[in-house]
Amino acid sequence: MDGLPYELVRSSRRTMTVEVHPTGSVIVRSPNRMPLYEIERFLAMRQAWIHERLQDVEAKRSVLPQRTQPNHFYHRGEVLEWGWQNADVLVPQQHTTRSAALRYIERWQRAEARSLFSSMISEHLPAIGVPGLRYQGLKLRRMKRRWGSCSSTGHITLNEHLIRVPDGCIRGVVVHELCHLVHLHHGAAFHHLVADVYPDHRLSDTLLDAWTSVLHAHADAFVQSSSNADVSDAAIISGVRPSM
């Protein structure tokens, strides 16, 4: 397909799909016995869509601060440096290997996430009013398909990797989930409440899309895809973004 590299993954599936990941990689998923010429034909028909998605990915990634060293990492929208000395985050000397140091940074970021997310919840919870009494606590998880969620029992779960993105994006997700304590749906009343509590939520949502590629080490769920539901010429083309 026009010399564009892609990864082909065959399986027992019945459909063909092409995914454009936030990292810029293109993955094609096809049935085991699908001939290569059919796969190439499928891709050729969707070439314009793929290039549009790749341009969109590049435009979004261009707004992010760049990591230029192996010990750089994203934290609250900035690039920090970890190290055993003269670094933004000092790793204790007993963590002598890179893998041990990275595990330490992972634990450090998780602790930072719990502290910051809890603080933001406490800050905005009074604006929810009486329904805020339903709030039962915060859980952190590495979620593949969601930034966060709010259960009917009042528990809020947030993706721990949100600590990597700017505070405004984190605040937008926090407010979104808090508003589900009042409205467990995405109707007009819910969106009006979100706008009342956090007027800049649209700006933060847009920026969060640009940071998608850094939220998870494996961005499998954060892809845009074009699929062929019945391996025919009529493809279903859709953009998929993480949900809240």
Secondary structure, DSSP 8 states (H G I E B T S, - for coil): -TT---EEEEES-SSEEEEE-TTS-EEEEEETT--HHHHHHHHHHTHHHHHHHHHHHHHHHTTS----STTEEEETTEEEEEESSSSSEE--TT--SHHHHHHHHHHHHHHHHHHHHHHHHHHHGGGG-GGGGG--EEEEE--SSBSEEE-TTSEEEEEGGGGGS-HHHHHHHHHHHHHTTT-SS-SHHHHHHHHHH-TTHHHHHHHHHHTGGGS-SS-TTS-EEEEETTSSS--EEE----B-
